[in-house]
Amino acid sequence: MKIARLARFAVPALLTAGLFAATPAMAQTAAAAKPLTIGVVDTDQVLEQSLAGKAVKLEREKYATQYSNQVKDTEAKLRSEDQELSQQRGVLAPDVFQQRATAFQTKIQDFQNQVRDKQERLEFASNQAANEIANTMLVVAQEVAKERGLNAVMARQMLLVFDPSMDITKAVLDKLNVRLATVAFQNPDTLQRSDQAAAGAAPGAPGAIKPAAAPKAAAPAKK
């Protein structure tokens, strides 16, 4: 059982919903029946090649490798315990053997739940960091659009064919690197599950993960 590595960032839906970025001034320009000028941004390329994106990828891979090693160690111990239990089948009393077999199955189930939990935490932390990059990308895309007099900017993934002169990916990437050279990647182990989300989930389903809350300040001592 392996900890799945995220091969690439999941592009937030707001970047692939059609209109990528548009300022109120752009909307007014379009309303005035002026020619529509559109810029195109390859959001995948920006997320993967930006300084912040590369930093997030390294952090994600660091945790993925750490978790994979933990899984391998636990799997080896469980295999050894399984072999030992099999050898005891003809020695132990049937009821005693059944108790140990049941306990072992519970241990396996707990292990599988832990692996799934780590996968969910790693994915959440990765997407959380990617969303911060994406939000900043929207801001700089608006700036580039204003500088070039564009009415709108669309994600490359939404277009089959377009004029290469419409591509403003490099300009957005350069501005993003200046604006956001790095981004915080929260330790997946410190994430907490939302009790409220868990209450609304289906029975047996894991609750949604949320960032760990900041510690509350201690109340002043009474004089």
Residue pairs with C-beta under 8 A, 6 or more apart in sequence:
1 71
1 75
1 111
1 112
1 115
2 68
2 71
3 64
3 67
3 68
3 71
3 115
3 118
3 119
3 122
4 64
4 119
5 60
5 61
5 64
6 60
6 64
6 122
6 123
6 126
8 44
8 47
8 48
9 44
9 47
9 48
9 53
9 56
9 126
9 127
9 130
9 133
10 127
10 130
11 43
11 44
11 47
11 130
11 134
11 155
11 157
12 130
12 131
12 134
14 134
14 138
15 43
15 134
15 137
15 138
15 155
16 43
16 155
16 157
16 158
18 154
18 158
19 152
19 153
19 154
20 41
20 43
20 138
20 141
20 152
20 153
20 154
20 155
21 138
21 141
21 142
21 145
21 152
21 153
22 142
22 145
22 151
22 152
22 153
23 142
23 145
23 146
25 146
26 145
26 146
26 150
26 151
26 152
29 151
30 36
30 151
30 152
34 151
36 151
36 152
37 148
37 149
37 150
37 151
37 152
38 150
38 151
38 152
38 153
38 154
38 166
39 141
39 144
39 145
39 148
39 150
39 152
39 153
39 154
39 166
39 167
39 168
40 153
40 154
40 155
40 156
40 159
40 162
40 166
40 167
40 168
40 169
41 137
41 141
41 153
41 154
41 155
41 156
41 167
41 168
41 169
41 172
42 155
42 156
42 157
42 167
42 169
43 134
43 137
43 155
43 156
43 157
44 156
44 157
45 156
45 169
45 173
46 53
46 137
46 169
46 172
46 173
46 176
47 53
47 130
47 133
47 134
47 137
48 54
48 57
49 173
50 133
50 173
50 176
50 177
50 180
51 177
51 180
51 181
51 182
52 129
52 132
52 133
52 136
52 176
52 177
52 180
52 181
52 182
52 183
53 130
53 133
55 182
55 183
55 185
56 126
56 129
56 130
56 133
56 183
56 185
59 129
59 185
60 122
60 125
60 126
60 185
63 122
63 125
63 187
63 188
64 122
67 115
67 118
67 122
71 115
74 111
78 107
78 108
78 111
81 104
81 107
82 104
85 97
85 100
85 101
85 104
88 97
88 100
89 97
92 100
116 206
117 206
118 188
120 206
120 209
121 188
121 189
121 191
121 209
122 188
124 188
124 191
124 209
125 185
125 186
125 187
125 188
125 191
126 185
128 186
128 211
129 183
129 184
129 185
129 186
132 180
132 183
132 184
133 176
133 180
133 183
136 176
136 179
136 180
137 172
137 176
139 179
140 172
140 175
140 176
140 179
141 153
141 168
141 172
142 153
143 175
144 150
144 153
144 168
144 171
144 172
144 175
145 151
145 152
145 153
145 168
148 168
148 171
150 168
153 168
156 162
156 167
156 169
186 211
186 212
190 211
190 212
191 209
191 210
191 211
191 212
192 209
192 210
192 211
192 212
192 213
193 206
193 207
193 208
193 209
193 210
194 207
194 208
194 209
194 210
195 207
197 207
197 208
197 210
198 205
198 206
198 207
198 208
199 207
201 207
201 208
